[in-house]
Amino acid sequence: MLRKRTPILLIAAALAVFAAVTSFYGTRALAAEPPVFTGLVEGVAVGGYDPVAYFTEGKPVKGSQDFTLQHEGAT
């Protein structure tokens, strides 16, 4: 009976180890990254381009100062 349960126990143990390692290292890696990517221009998110244009125009389009949003210190 133990032989039938062994693969299940091994899979459960592997998943538990994977979850523990991922939660520990994953959290540390996320904390090292800045919360908002500002690229080359400090404080300007997505490089000053309109993120919607990538979907509507299919290409990058410079954003307008008339339509801005502040999020975590980035415009």
PQR file of N, CA, C, O and H, with PARSE charges and radii, in Angstrom:
ATOM      1  N   MET A   1       0.814  -1.195   0.000 -0.4000 1.5000
ATOM      2  CA  MET A   1       0.000   0.000   0.000 -0.0000 2.0000
ATOM      3  C   MET A   1       0.858   1.260   0.000  0.5500 1.7000
ATOM      4  O   MET A   1       0.483   2.272  -0.593 -0.5500 1.4000
ATOM      5  N   LEU A   2       2.003   1.198   0.661 -0.4000 1.5000
ATOM      6  CA  LEU A   2       2.886   2.351   0.741 -0.0000 2.0000
ATOM      7  C   LEU A   2       3.462   2.698  -0.628  0.5500 1.7000
ATOM      8  O   LEU A   2       3.683   3.872  -0.928 -0.5500 1.4000
ATOM      9  H   LEU A   2       2.308   0.376   1.143  0.4000 1.0000
ATOM     10  N   ARG A   3       3.708   1.688  -1.458 -0.4000 1.5000
ATOM     11  CA  ARG A   3       4.277   1.940  -2.783 -0.0000 2.0000
ATOM     12  C   ARG A   3       3.334   2.745  -3.669  0.5500 1.7000
ATOM     13  O   ARG A   3       3.803   3.527  -4.496 -0.5500 1.4000
ATOM     14  H   ARG A   3       3.529   0.735  -1.214  0.4000 1.0000
ATOM     15  N   LYS A   4       2.041   2.582  -3.526 -0.4000 1.5000
ATOM     16  CA  LYS A   4       1.086   3.328  -4.325 -0.0000 2.0000
ATOM     17  C   LYS A   4       1.055   4.794  -3.903  0.5500 1.7000
ATOM     18  O   LYS A   4       0.786   5.665  -4.731 -0.5500 1.4000
ATOM     19  H   LYS A   4       1.660   1.947  -2.854  0.4000 1.0000
ATOM     20  N   ARG A   5       1.320   5.075  -2.652 -0.4000 1.5000
ATOM     21  CA  ARG A   5       1.278   6.442  -2.144 -0.0000 2.0000
ATOM     22  C   ARG A   5       2.609   7.178  -2.332  0.5500 1.7000
ATOM     23  O   ARG A   5       2.640   8.408  -2.291 -0.5500 1.4000
ATOM     24  H   ARG A   5       1.538   4.368  -1.980  0.4000 1.0000
ATOM     25  N   THR A   6       3.690   6.454  -2.534 -0.4000 1.5000
ATOM     26  CA  THR A   6       5.009   7.068  -2.618 -0.0000 2.0000
ATOM     27  C   THR A   6       5.096   8.142  -3.705  0.5500 1.7000
ATOM     28  O   THR A   6       5.589   9.231  -3.412 -0.5500 1.4000
ATOM     29  H   THR A   6       3.665   5.455  -2.568  0.4000 1.0000
ATOM     30  N   PRO A   7       4.650   7.903  -4.936 -0.5600 1.5000
ATOM     31  CA  PRO A   7       4.727   8.972  -5.939  0.2800 2.0000
ATOM     32  C   PRO A   7       3.920  10.203  -5.549  0.5500 1.7000
ATOM     33  O   PRO A   7       4.342  11.328  -5.818 -0.5500 1.4000
ATOM     34  N   ILE A   8       2.788  10.010  -4.931 -0.4000 1.5000
ATOM     35  CA  ILE A   8       1.959  11.135  -4.504 -0.0000 2.0000
ATOM     36  C   ILE A   8       2.666  11.923  -3.412  0.5500 1.7000
ATOM     37  O   ILE A   8       2.657  13.154  -3.421 -0.5500 1.4000
ATOM     38  H   ILE A   8       2.445   9.096  -4.712  0.4000 1.0000
ATOM     39  N   LEU A   9       3.279  11.212  -2.470 -0.4000 1.5000
ATOM     40  CA  LEU A   9       4.016  11.883  -1.396 -0.0000 2.0000
ATOM     41  C   LEU A   9       5.219  12.641  -1.936  0.5500 1.7000
ATOM     42  O   LEU A   9       5.517  13.745  -1.481 -0.5500 1.4000
ATOM     43  H   LEU A   9       3.286  10.212  -2.462  0.4000 1.0000
ATOM     44  N   LEU A  10       5.911  12.050  -2.907 -0.4000 1.5000
ATOM     45  CA  LEU A  10       7.064  12.725  -3.513 -0.0000 2.0000
ATOM     46  C   LEU A  10       6.642  13.985  -4.257  0.5500 1.7000
ATOM     47  O   LEU A  10       7.312  15.014  -4.170 -0.5500 1.4000
ATOM     48  H   LEU A  10       5.669  11.153  -3.277  0.4000 1.0000
ATOM     49  N   ILE A  11       5.554  13.909  -4.975 -0.4000 1.5000
ATOM     50  CA  ILE A  11       5.046  15.080  -5.702 -0.0000 2.0000
ATOM     51  C   ILE A  11       4.611  16.160  -4.721  0.5500 1.7000
ATOM     52  O   ILE A  11       4.899  17.339  -4.928 -0.5500 1.4000
ATOM     53  H   ILE A  11       5.010  13.073  -5.046  0.4000 1.0000
ATOM     54  N   ALA A  12       3.928  15.772  -3.666 -0.4000 1.5000
ATOM     55  CA  ALA A  12       3.493  16.740  -2.655 -0.0000 2.0000
ATOM     56  C   ALA A  12       4.689  17.398  -1.986  0.5500 1.7000
ATOM     57  O   ALA A  12       4.681  18.609  -1.762 -0.5500 1.4000
ATOM     58  H   ALA A  12       3.694  14.814  -3.498  0.4000 1.0000
ATOM     59  N   ALA A  13       5.720  16.620  -1.665 -0.4000 1.5000
ATOM     60  CA  ALA A  13       6.923  17.175  -1.040 -0.0000 2.0000
ATOM     61  C   ALA A  13       7.638  18.123  -2.005  0.5500 1.7000
ATOM     62  O   ALA A  13       8.092  19.191  -1.596 -0.5500 1.4000
ATOM     63  H   ALA A  13       5.727  15.637  -1.848  0.4000 1.0000
ATOM     64  N   ALA A  14       7.740  17.745  -3.273 -0.4000 1.5000
ATOM     65  CA  ALA A  14       8.390  18.604  -4.264 -0.0000 2.0000
ATOM     66  C   ALA A  14       7.631  19.915  -4.432  0.5500 1.7000
ATOM     67  O   ALA A  14       8.246  20.976  -4.534 -0.5500 1.4000
ATOM     68  H   ALA A  14       7.371  16.877  -3.606  0.4000 1.0000
ATOM     69  N   LEU A  15       6.311  19.853  -4.463 -0.4000 1.5000
ATOM     70  CA  LEU A  15       5.507  21.067  -4.580 -0.0000 2.0000
ATOM     71  C   LEU A  15       5.661  21.966  -3.355  0.5500 1.7000
ATOM     72  O   LEU A  15       5.698  23.190  -3.480 -0.5500 1.4000
ATOM     73  H   LEU A  15       5.812  18.991  -4.381  0.4000 1.0000
ATOM     74  N   ALA A  16       5.749  21.363  -2.179 -0.4000 1.5000
ATOM     75  CA  ALA A  16       5.934  22.146  -0.959 -0.0000 2.0000
ATOM     76  C   ALA A  16       7.281  22.852  -0.971  0.5500 1.7000
ATOM     77  O   ALA A  16       7.366  24.029  -0.617 -0.5500 1.4000
ATOM     78  H   ALA A  16       5.718  20.368  -2.078  0.4000 1.0000
ATOM     79  N   VAL A  17       8.339  22.145  -1.375 -0.4000 1.5000
ATOM     80  CA  VAL A  17       9.671  22.766  -1.460 -0.0000 2.0000
ATOM     81  C   VAL A  17       9.669  23.866  -2.515  0.5500 1.7000
ATOM     82  O   VAL A  17      10.208  24.947  -2.279 -0.5500 1.4000
ATOM     83  H   VAL A  17       8.270  21.190  -1.662  0.4000 1.0000
ATOM     84  N   PHE A  18       9.081  23.610  -3.654 -0.4000 1.5000
ATOM     85  CA  PHE A  18       9.012  24.611  -4.721 -0.0000 2.0000
ATOM     86  C   PHE A  18       8.275  25.862  -4.252  0.5500 1.7000
ATOM     87  O   PHE A  18       8.729  26.977  -4.506 -0.5500 1.4000
ATOM     88  H   PHE A  18       8.644  22.731  -3.846  0.4000 1.0000
ATOM     89  N   ALA A  19       7.147  25.688  -3.573 -0.4000 1.5000
ATOM     90  CA  ALA A  19       6.379  26.829  -3.077 -0.0000 2.0000
ATOM     91  C   ALA A  19       7.173  27.627  -2.053  0.5500 1.7000
ATOM     92  O   ALA A  19       7.138  28.858  -2.058 -0.5500 1.4000
ATOM     93  H   ALA A  19       6.778  24.781  -3.367  0.4000 1.0000
ATOM     94  N   ALA A  20       7.888  26.930  -1.175 -0.4000 1.5000
ATOM     95  CA  ALA A  20       8.676  27.627  -0.152 -0.0000 2.0000
ATOM     96  C   ALA A  20       9.818  28.419  -0.785  0.5500 1.7000
ATOM     97  O   ALA A  20      10.040  29.576  -0.428 -0.5500 1.4000
ATOM     98  H   ALA A  20       7.916  25.930  -1.171  0.4000 1.0000
ATOM     99  N   VAL A  21      10.535  27.812  -1.712 -0.4000 1.5000
ATOM    100  CA  VAL A  21      11.660  28.490  -2.363 -0.0000 2.0000
ATOM    101  C   VAL A  21      11.160  29.653  -3.208  0.5500 1.7000
ATOM    102  O   VAL A  21      11.751  30.733  -3.181 -0.5500 1.4000
ATOM    103  H   VAL A  21      10.355  26.872  -2.002  0.4000 1.0000
ATOM    104  N   THR A  22      10.092  29.453  -3.949 -0.4000 1.5000
ATOM    105  CA  THR A  22       9.550  30.511  -4.792 -0.0000 2.0000
ATOM    106  C   THR A  22       9.062  31.687  -3.962  0.5500 1.7000
ATOM    107  O   THR A  22       9.305  32.839  -4.320 -0.5500 1.4000
ATOM    108  H   THR A  22       9.612  28.576  -3.971  0.4000 1.0000
ATOM    109  N   SER A  23       8.385  31.416  -2.873 -0.4000 1.5000
ATOM    110  CA  SER A  23       7.874  32.517  -2.060 -0.0000 2.0000
ATOM    111  C   SER A  23       9.016  33.290  -1.418  0.5500 1.7000
ATOM    112  O   SER A  23       8.934  34.512  -1.298 -0.5500 1.4000
ATOM    113  H   SER A  23       8.187  30.480  -2.582  0.4000 1.0000
ATOM    114  N   PHE A  24      10.080  32.607  -1.003 -0.4000 1.5000
ATOM    115  CA  PHE A  24      11.200  33.300  -0.366 -0.0000 2.0000
ATOM    116  C   PHE A  24      12.001  34.105  -1.385  0.5500 1.7000
ATOM    117  O   PHE A  24      12.188  35.309  -1.213 -0.5500 1.4000
ATOM    118  H   PHE A  24      10.146  31.614  -1.100  0.4000 1.0000
ATOM    119  N   TYR A  25      12.475  33.451  -2.447 -0.4000 1.5000
ATOM    120  CA  TYR A  25      13.304  34.144  -3.419 -0.0000 2.0000
ATOM    121  C   TYR A  25      12.493  35.056  -4.324  0.5500 1.7000
ATOM    122  O   TYR A  25      12.981  36.109  -4.735 -0.5500 1.4000
ATOM    123  H   TYR A  25      12.324  32.473  -2.587  0.4000 1.0000
ATOM    124  N   GLY A  26      11.269  34.673  -4.639 -0.4000 1.5000
ATOM    125  CA  GLY A  26      10.425  35.506  -5.492 -0.0000 2.0000
ATOM    126  C   GLY A  26      10.116  36.839  -4.848  0.5500 1.7000
ATOM    127  O   GLY A  26      10.125  37.869  -5.522 -0.5500 1.4000
ATOM    128  H   GLY A  26      10.872  33.818  -4.305  0.4000 1.0000
ATOM    129  N   THR A  27       9.845  36.838  -3.559 -0.4000 1.5000
ATOM    130  CA  THR A  27       9.559  38.074  -2.835 -0.0000 2.0000
ATOM    131  C   THR A  27      10.785  38.964  -2.794  0.5500 1.7000
ATOM    132  O   THR A  27      10.674  40.178  -2.968 -0.5500 1.4000
ATOM    133  H   THR A  27       9.837  36.001  -3.012  0.4000 1.0000
ATOM    134  N   ARG A  28      11.952  38.381  -2.567 -0.4000 1.5000
ATOM    135  CA  ARG A  28      13.184  39.171  -2.517 -0.0000 2.0000
ATOM    136  C   ARG A  28      13.503  39.781  -3.875  0.5500 1.7000
ATOM    137  O   ARG A  28      13.949  40.926  -3.950 -0.5500 1.4000
ATOM    138  H   ARG A  28      12.042  37.395  -2.426  0.4000 1.0000
ATOM    139  N   ALA A  29      13.279  39.027  -4.950 -0.4000 1.5000
ATOM    140  CA  ALA A  29      13.564  39.549  -6.283 -0.0000 2.0000
ATOM    141  C   ALA A  29      12.618  40.689  -6.635  0.5500 1.7000
ATOM    142  O   ALA A  29      13.035  41.673  -7.247 -0.5500 1.4000
ATOM    143  H   ALA A  29      12.917  38.097  -4.889  0.4000 1.0000
ATOM    144  N   LEU A  30      11.359  40.569  -6.259 -0.4000 1.5000
ATOM    145  CA  LEU A  30      10.400  41.625  -6.549 -0.0000 2.0000
ATOM    146  C   LEU A  30      10.711  42.893  -5.767  0.5500 1.7000
ATOM    147  O   LEU A  30      10.514  43.996  -6.276 -0.5500 1.4000
ATOM    148  H   LEU A  30      11.020  39.770  -5.763  0.4000 1.0000
ATOM    149  N   ALA A  31      11.190  42.753  -4.550 -0.4000 1.5000
ATOM    150  CA  ALA A  31      11.496  43.920  -3.728 -0.0000 2.0000
ATOM    151  C   ALA A  31      12.683  44.690  -4.277  0.5500 1.7000
ATOM    152  O   ALA A  31      12.803  45.891  -4.031 -0.5500 1.4000
ATOM    153  H   ALA A  31      11.350  41.857  -4.136  0.4000 1.0000
ATOM    154  N   ALA A  32      13.565  44.023  -5.017 -0.4000 1.5000
ATOM    155  CA  ALA A  32      14.756  44.684  -5.557 -0.0000 2.0000
ATOM    156  C   ALA A  32      14.426  45.527  -6.790  0.5500 1.7000
ATOM    157  O   ALA A  32      15.192  46.426  -7.135 -0.5500 1.4000
ATOM    158  H   ALA A  32      13.467  43.048  -5.217  0.4000 1.0000
ATOM    159  N   GLU A  33      13.327  45.262  -7.445 -0.4000 1.5000
ATOM    160  CA  GLU A  33      12.949  45.984  -8.654 -0.0000 2.0000
ATOM    161  C   GLU A  33      12.200  47.267  -8.305  0.5500 1.7000
ATOM    162  O   GLU A  33      11.474  47.306  -7.312 -0.5500 1.4000
ATOM    163  H   GLU A  33      12.704  44.532  -7.164  0.4000 1.0000
ATOM    164  N   PRO A  34      12.367  48.317  -9.110 -0.5600 1.5000
ATOM    165  CA  PRO A  34      11.580  49.530  -8.865  0.2800 2.0000
ATOM    166  C   PRO A  34      10.108  49.256  -9.151  0.5500 1.7000
ATOM    167  O   PRO A  34       9.794  48.459 -10.035 -0.5500 1.4000
ATOM    168  N   PRO A  35       9.190  49.909  -8.411 -0.5600 1.5000
ATOM    169  CA  PRO A  35       7.768  49.622  -8.587  0.2800 2.0000
ATOM    170  C   PRO A  35       7.219  50.065  -9.945  0.5500 1.7000
ATOM    171  O   PRO A  35       6.268  49.465 -10.444 -0.5500 1.4000
ATOM    172  N   VAL A  36       7.803  51.109 -10.551 -0.4000 1.5000
ATOM    173  CA  VAL A  36       7.342  51.604 -11.837 -0.0000 2.0000
ATOM    174  C   VAL A  36       8.549  51.770 -12.746  0.5500 1.7000
ATOM    175  O   VAL A  36       9.502  52.457 -12.379 -0.5500 1.4000
ATOM    176  H   VAL A  36       8.576  51.597 -10.145  0.4000 1.0000
ATOM    177  N   PHE A  37       8.531  51.154 -13.928 -0.4000 1.5000
ATOM    178  CA  PHE A  37       9.626  51.310 -14.880 -0.0000 2.0000
ATOM    179  C   PHE A  37       9.547  52.691 -15.502  0.5500 1.7000
ATOM    180  O   PHE A  37       8.540  53.056 -16.109 -0.5500 1.4000
ATOM    181  H   PHE A  37       7.757  50.595 -14.226  0.4000 1.0000
ATOM    182  N   THR A  38      10.620  53.458 -15.347 -0.4000 1.5000
ATOM    183  CA  THR A  38      10.628  54.804 -15.914 -0.0000 2.0000
ATOM    184  C   THR A  38      11.629  54.941 -17.047  0.5500 1.7000
ATOM    185  O   THR A  38      11.709  56.010 -17.653 -0.5500 1.4000
ATOM    186  H   THR A  38      11.439  53.162 -14.854  0.4000 1.0000
ATOM    187  N   GLY A  39      12.389  53.911 -17.355 -0.4000 1.5000
ATOM    188  CA  GLY A  39      13.299  53.942 -18.488 -0.0000 2.0000
ATOM    189  C   GLY A  39      14.397  54.965 -18.337  0.5500 1.7000
ATOM    190  O   GLY A  39      14.960  55.124 -17.254 -0.5500 1.4000
ATOM    191  H   GLY A  39      12.323  53.043 -16.863  0.4000 1.0000
ATOM    192  N   LEU A  40      14.704  55.658 -19.411 -0.4000 1.5000
ATOM    193  CA  LEU A  40      15.810  56.611 -19.421 -0.0000 2.0000
ATOM    194  C   LEU A  40      15.461  57.944 -18.780  0.5500 1.7000
ATOM    195  O   LEU A  40      16.338  58.622 -18.243 -0.5500 1.4000
ATOM    196  H   LEU A  40      14.246  55.528 -20.291  0.4000 1.0000
ATOM    197  N   VAL A  41      14.204  58.324 -18.829 -0.4000 1.5000
ATOM    198  CA  VAL A  41      13.778  59.600 -18.278 -0.0000 2.0000
ATOM    199  C   VAL A  41      13.230  59.357 -16.878  0.5500 1.7000
ATOM    200  O   VAL A  41      12.187  58.720 -16.725 -0.5500 1.4000
ATOM    201  H   VAL A  41      13.492  57.774 -19.265  0.4000 1.0000
ATOM    202  N   GLU A  42      13.915  59.854 -15.863 -0.4000 1.5000
ATOM    203  CA  GLU A  42      13.501  59.625 -14.478 -0.0000 2.0000
ATOM    204  C   GLU A  42      12.115  60.208 -14.219  0.5500 1.7000
ATOM    205  O   GLU A  42      11.854  61.369 -14.535 -0.5500 1.4000
ATOM    206  H   GLU A  42      14.762  60.372 -15.988  0.4000 1.0000
ATOM    207  N   GLY A  43      11.238  59.405 -13.647 -0.4000 1.5000
ATOM    208  CA  GLY A  43       9.906  59.875 -13.277 -0.0000 2.0000
ATOM    209  C   GLY A  43       8.878  59.865 -14.396  0.5500 1.7000
ATOM    210  O   GLY A  43       7.734  60.270 -14.187 -0.5500 1.4000
ATOM    211  H   GLY A  43      11.450  58.463 -13.389  0.4000 1.0000
ATOM    212  N   VAL A  44       9.268  59.406 -15.581 -0.4000 1.5000
ATOM    213  CA  VAL A  44       8.319  59.343 -16.699 -0.0000 2.0000
ATOM    214  C   VAL A  44       8.114  57.874 -17.065  0.5500 1.7000
ATOM    215  O   VAL A  44       9.023  57.218 -17.575 -0.5500 1.4000
ATOM    216  H   VAL A  44      10.197  59.077 -15.750  0.4000 1.0000
ATOM    217  N   ALA A  45       6.923  57.372 -16.802 -0.4000 1.5000
ATOM    218  CA  ALA A  45       6.621  55.966 -17.101 -0.0000 2.0000
ATOM    219  C   ALA A  45       6.462  55.764 -18.602  0.5500 1.7000
ATOM    220  O   ALA A  45       6.091  56.692 -19.320 -0.5500 1.4000
ATOM    221  H   ALA A  45       6.185  57.904 -16.387  0.4000 1.0000
ATOM    222  N   VAL A  46       6.732  54.592 -19.059 -0.4000 1.5000
ATOM    223  CA  VAL A  46       6.652  54.157 -20.463 -0.0000 2.0000
ATOM    224  C   VAL A  46       7.318  55.139 -21.417  0.5500 1.7000
ATOM    225  O   VAL A  46       6.914  55.257 -22.574 -0.5500 1.4000
ATOM    226  H   VAL A  46       7.033  53.838 -18.475  0.4000 1.0000
ATOM    227  N   GLY A  47       8.337  55.842 -20.936 -0.4000 1.5000
ATOM    228  CA  GLY A  47       9.135  56.709 -21.806 -0.0000 2.0000
ATOM    229  C   GLY A  47       8.375  57.873 -22.406  0.5500 1.7000
ATOM    230  O   GLY A  47       8.827  58.442 -23.400 -0.5500 1.4000
ATOM    231  H   GLY A  47       8.666  55.746 -19.996  0.4000 1.0000
ATOM    232  N   GLY A  48       7.238  58.250 -21.841 -0.4000 1.5000
ATOM    233  CA  GLY A  48       6.472  59.371 -22.371 -0.0000 2.0000
ATOM    234  C   GLY A  48       5.604  59.014 -23.567  0.5500 1.7000
ATOM    235  O   GLY A  48       5.045  59.898 -24.216 -0.5500 1.4000
ATOM    236  H   GLY A  48       6.871  57.788 -21.033  0.4000 1.0000
ATOM    237  N   TYR A  49       5.489  57.727 -23.860 -0.4000 1.5000
ATOM    238  CA  TYR A  49       4.670  57.287 -24.989 -0.0000 2.0000
ATOM    239  C   TYR A  49       3.278  56.891 -24.531  0.5500 1.7000
ATOM    240  O   TYR A  49       3.065  56.568 -23.362 -0.5500 1.4000
ATOM    241  H   TYR A  49       5.943  57.009 -23.332  0.4000 1.0000
ATOM    242  N   ASP A  50       2.346  56.919 -25.448 -0.4000 1.5000
ATOM    243  CA  ASP A  50       0.965  56.534 -25.186 -0.0000 2.0000
ATOM    244  C   ASP A  50       0.873  55.012 -25.202  0.5500 1.7000
ATOM    245  O   ASP A  50       1.041  54.410 -26.263 -0.5500 1.4000
ATOM    246  H   ASP A  50       2.520  57.182 -26.398  0.4000 1.0000
ATOM    247  N   PRO A  51       0.611  54.366 -24.059 -0.5600 1.5000
ATOM    248  CA  PRO A  51       0.571  52.903 -24.038  0.2800 2.0000
ATOM    249  C   PRO A  51      -0.603  52.324 -24.818  0.5500 1.7000
ATOM    250  O   PRO A  51      -0.523  51.188 -25.286 -0.5500 1.4000
ATOM    251  N   VAL A  52      -1.678  53.070 -24.968 -0.4000 1.5000
ATOM    252  CA  VAL A  52      -2.839  52.574 -25.706 -0.0000 2.0000
ATOM    253  C   VAL A  52      -2.552  52.521 -27.205  0.5500 1.7000
ATOM    254  O   VAL A  52      -3.089  51.666 -27.909 -0.5500 1.4000
ATOM    255  H   VAL A  52      -1.742  53.993 -24.588  0.4000 1.0000
ATOM    256  N   ALA A  53      -1.711  53.426 -27.695 -0.4000 1.5000
ATOM    257  CA  ALA A  53      -1.414  53.491 -29.130 -0.0000 2.0000
ATOM    258  C   ALA A  53      -0.770  52.210 -29.646  0.5500 1.7000
ATOM    259  O   ALA A  53      -0.919  51.869 -30.819 -0.5500 1.4000
ATOM    260  H   ALA A  53      -1.274  54.120 -27.124  0.4000 1.0000
ATOM    261  N   TYR A  54      -0.058  51.505 -28.783 -0.4000 1.5000
ATOM    262  CA  TYR A  54       0.535  50.241 -29.222 -0.0000 2.0000
ATOM    263  C   TYR A  54      -0.545  49.268 -29.693  0.5500 1.7000
ATOM    264  O   TYR A  54      -0.297  48.424 -30.554 -0.5500 1.4000
ATOM    265  H   TYR A  54       0.064  51.782 -27.830  0.4000 1.0000
ATOM    266  N   PHE A  55      -1.734  49.393 -29.129 -0.4000 1.5000
ATOM    267  CA  PHE A  55      -2.827  48.502 -29.499 -0.0000 2.0000
ATOM    268  C   PHE A  55      -3.718  49.106 -30.582  0.5500 1.7000
ATOM    269  O   PHE A  55      -4.192  48.389 -31.463 -0.5500 1.4000
ATOM    270  H   PHE A  55      -1.936  50.079 -28.430  0.4000 1.0000
ATOM    271  N   THR A  56      -3.955  50.440 -30.523 -0.4000 1.5000
ATOM    272  CA  THR A  56      -4.865  51.054 -31.485 -0.0000 2.0000
ATOM    273  C   THR A  56      -4.168  51.445 -32.776  0.5500 1.7000
ATOM    274  O   THR A  56      -4.754  51.339 -33.854 -0.5500 1.4000
ATOM    275  H   THR A  56      -3.571  51.023 -29.807  0.4000 1.0000
ATOM    276  N   GLU A  57      -2.918  51.899 -32.680 -0.4000 1.5000
ATOM    277  CA  GLU A  57      -2.177  52.329 -33.871 -0.0000 2.0000
ATOM    278  C   GLU A  57      -1.196  51.268 -34.358  0.5500 1.7000
ATOM    279  O   GLU A  57      -0.765  51.284 -35.511 -0.5500 1.4000
ATOM    280  H   GLU A  57      -2.443  51.985 -31.804  0.4000 1.0000
ATOM    281  N   GLY A  58      -0.848  50.338 -33.455 -0.4000 1.5000
ATOM    282  CA  GLY A  58       0.113  49.305 -33.817 -0.0000 2.0000
ATOM    283  C   GLY A  58       1.548  49.806 -33.837  0.5500 1.7000
ATOM    284  O   GLY A  58       2.430  49.142 -34.380 -0.5500 1.4000
ATOM    285  H   GLY A  58      -1.198  50.325 -32.518  0.4000 1.0000
ATOM    286  N   LYS A  59       1.787  50.977 -33.246 -0.4000 1.5000
ATOM    287  CA  LYS A  59       3.135  51.554 -33.225 -0.0000 2.0000
ATOM    288  C   LYS A  59       3.240  52.532 -32.050  0.5500 1.7000
ATOM    289  O   LYS A  59       2.220  52.961 -31.511 -0.5500 1.4000
ATOM    290  H   LYS A  59       1.070  51.516 -32.804  0.4000 1.0000
ATOM    291  N   PRO A  60       4.456  52.884 -31.654 -0.5600 1.5000
ATOM    292  CA  PRO A  60       4.604  53.860 -30.574  0.2800 2.0000
ATOM    293  C   PRO A  60       4.231  55.269 -31.027  0.5500 1.7000
ATOM    294  O   PRO A  60       4.595  55.702 -32.120 -0.5500 1.4000
ATOM    295  N   VAL A  61       3.497  55.974 -30.166 -0.4000 1.5000
ATOM    296  CA  VAL A  61       3.083  57.351 -30.425 -0.0000 2.0000
ATOM    297  C   VAL A  61       3.415  58.159 -29.178  0.5500 1.7000
ATOM    298  O   VAL A  61       3.085  57.746 -28.066 -0.5500 1.4000
ATOM    299  H   VAL A  61       3.201  55.622 -29.278  0.4000 1.0000
ATOM    300  N   LYS A  62       4.071  59.316 -29.355 -0.4000 1.5000
ATOM    301  CA  LYS A  62       4.394  60.170 -28.222 -0.0000 2.0000
ATOM    302  C   LYS A  62       3.123  60.554 -27.480  0.5500 1.7000
ATOM    303  O   LYS A  62       2.103  60.864 -28.096 -0.5500 1.4000
ATOM    304  H   LYS A  62       4.339  59.651 -30.258  0.4000 1.0000
ATOM    305  N   GLY A  63       3.192  60.530 -26.146 -0.4000 1.5000
ATOM    306  CA  GLY A  63       2.046  60.906 -25.334 -0.0000 2.0000
ATOM    307  C   GLY A  63       1.855  62.412 -25.297  0.5500 1.7000
ATOM    308  O   GLY A  63       2.717  63.166 -25.750 -0.5500 1.4000
ATOM    309  H   GLY A  63       4.020  60.278 -25.646  0.4000 1.0000
ATOM    310  N   SER A  64       0.737  62.844 -24.763 -0.4000 1.5000
ATOM    311  CA  SER A  64       0.399  64.254 -24.666 -0.0000 2.0000
ATOM    312  C   SER A  64       0.438  64.692 -23.204  0.5500 1.7000
ATOM    313  O   SER A  64       0.028  63.937 -22.322 -0.5500 1.4000
ATOM    314  H   SER A  64       0.037  62.232 -24.395  0.4000 1.0000
ATOM    315  N   GLN A  65       0.926  65.901 -22.940 -0.4000 1.5000
ATOM    316  CA  GLN A  65       0.918  66.454 -21.585 -0.0000 2.0000
ATOM    317  C   GLN A  65      -0.511  66.719 -21.108  0.5500 1.7000
ATOM    318  O   GLN A  65      -0.744  66.868 -19.909 -0.5500 1.4000
ATOM    319  H   GLN A  65       1.260  66.514 -23.657  0.4000 1.0000
ATOM    320  N   ASP A  66      -1.459  66.778 -22.027 -0.4000 1.5000
ATOM    321  CA  ASP A  66      -2.860  67.014 -21.660 -0.0000 2.0000
ATOM    322  C   ASP A  66      -3.480  65.814 -20.932  0.5500 1.7000
ATOM    323  O   ASP A  66      -4.444  65.968 -20.183 -0.5500 1.4000
ATOM    324  H   ASP A  66      -1.270  66.657 -23.002  0.4000 1.0000
ATOM    325  N   PHE A  67      -2.928  64.634 -21.155 -0.4000 1.5000
ATOM    326  CA  PHE A  67      -3.477  63.405 -20.561 -0.0000 2.0000
ATOM    327  C   PHE A  67      -2.366  62.701 -19.792  0.5500 1.7000
ATOM    328  O   PHE A  67      -1.579  61.953 -20.373 -0.5500 1.4000
ATOM    329  H   PHE A  67      -2.145  64.509 -21.764  0.4000 1.0000
ATOM    330  N   THR A  68      -2.305  62.938 -18.494 -0.4000 1.5000
ATOM    331  CA  THR A  68      -1.278  62.313 -17.672 -0.0000 2.0000
ATOM    332  C   THR A  68      -1.904  61.725 -16.409  0.5500 1.7000
ATOM    333  O   THR A  68      -3.037  62.034 -16.041 -0.5500 1.4000
ATOM    334  H   THR A  68      -2.944  63.545 -18.022  0.4000 1.0000
ATOM    335  N   LEU A  69      -1.126  60.875 -15.769 -0.4000 1.5000
ATOM    336  CA  LEU A  69      -1.545  60.256 -14.514 -0.0000 2.0000
ATOM    337  C   LEU A  69      -0.301  60.087 -13.663  0.5500 1.7000
ATOM    338  O   LEU A  69       0.759  59.728 -14.176 -0.5500 1.4000
ATOM    339  H   LEU A  69      -0.205  60.625 -16.068  0.4000 1.0000
ATOM    340  N   GLN A  70      -0.420  60.342 -12.369 -0.4000 1.5000
ATOM    341  CA  GLN A  70       0.668  60.130 -11.427 -0.0000 2.0000
ATOM    342  C   GLN A  70       0.463  58.794 -10.734  0.5500 1.7000
ATOM    343  O   GLN A  70      -0.625  58.506 -10.235 -0.5500 1.4000
ATOM    344  H   GLN A  70      -1.281  60.633 -11.952  0.4000 1.0000
ATOM    345  N   HIS A  71       1.521  57.973 -10.704 -0.4000 1.5000
ATOM    346  CA  HIS A  71       1.449  56.687 -10.010 -0.0000 2.0000
ATOM    347  C   HIS A  71       2.814  56.386  -9.404  0.5500 1.7000
ATOM    348  O   HIS A  71       3.799  56.220 -10.124 -0.5500 1.4000
ATOM    349  H   HIS A  71       2.405  58.208 -11.109  0.4000 1.0000
ATOM    350  N   GLU A  72       2.865  56.317  -8.085 -0.4000 1.5000
ATOM    351  CA  GLU A  72       4.089  55.995  -7.355 -0.0000 2.0000
ATOM    352  C   GLU A  72       5.274  56.841  -7.819  0.5500 1.7000
ATOM    353  O   GLU A  72       6.375  56.322  -8.000 -0.5500 1.4000
ATOM    354  H   GLU A  72       2.064  56.452  -7.501  0.4000 1.0000
ATOM    355  N   GLY A  73       5.055  58.114  -8.007 -0.4000 1.5000
ATOM    356  CA  GLY A  73       6.124  59.050  -8.347 -0.0000 2.0000
ATOM    357  C   GLY A  73       6.463  59.134  -9.825  0.5500 1.7000
ATOM    358  O   GLY A  73       7.378  59.868 -10.200 -0.5500 1.4000
ATOM    359  H   GLY A  73       4.160  58.536  -7.860  0.4000 1.0000
ATOM    360  N   ALA A  74       5.764  58.416 -10.658 -0.4000 1.5000
ATOM    361  CA  ALA A  74       6.021  58.469 -12.101 -0.0000 2.0000
ATOM    362  C   ALA A  74       4.813  59.070 -12.813  0.5500 1.7000
ATOM    363  O   ALA A  74       3.667  58.836 -12.430 -0.5500 1.4000
ATOM    364  H   ALA A  74       5.021  57.821 -10.354  0.4000 1.0000
ATOM    365  N   THR A  75       5.094  59.852 -13.861 -0.4000 1.5000
ATOM    366  CA  THR A  75       4.033  60.445 -14.664 -0.0000 2.0000
ATOM    367  C   THR A  75       3.749  59.553 -15.846  0.5500 1.7000
ATOM    368  O   THR A  75       2.881  59.866 -16.662 -0.5500 1.4000
ATOM    369  H   THR A  75       6.025  60.043 -14.172  0.4000 1.0000
TER
END
